[in-house]
Amino acid sequence: MGPAVVIDVTTKTAGDADYLVTSDDLGTWEQAHGRIPDGAIVLIRTGWGSRWPDRTRYLGTAKTGPGATTELHFPGIDSAAARWLVDQRRVDAVGID
């Protein structure tokens, strides 16, 4: 339990299945809403959850097994942004739909 923030990137993911949330996205959110508090739970709304349970629409492929990993396409978090959340904001958890 703790404070939570929701960062909405649905407009950016709508046309880009491989969109990665960036440090700029986090900074833009903070400019509009204030600093993400230490210990926060950061929830990232990509809109991708609306594609479930259609596996192909959600994952970007109908393939399964080891060969499928190169075919996966869905939004995520850029590694620099993830590090920033941990190092600069000391968040406790990150969730992405």
Buried (B, 14 or more C-beta within 10 A) or exposed (E): EEEBBEBBBBEBBEEEBEBBBBBEBBEEBBEEEEEBBEEBBBBBBBBBEEBEEEEEBBBBBEBEEEEEEEEBEBBBBBEEBBEBBEEEBEBBEBEBB
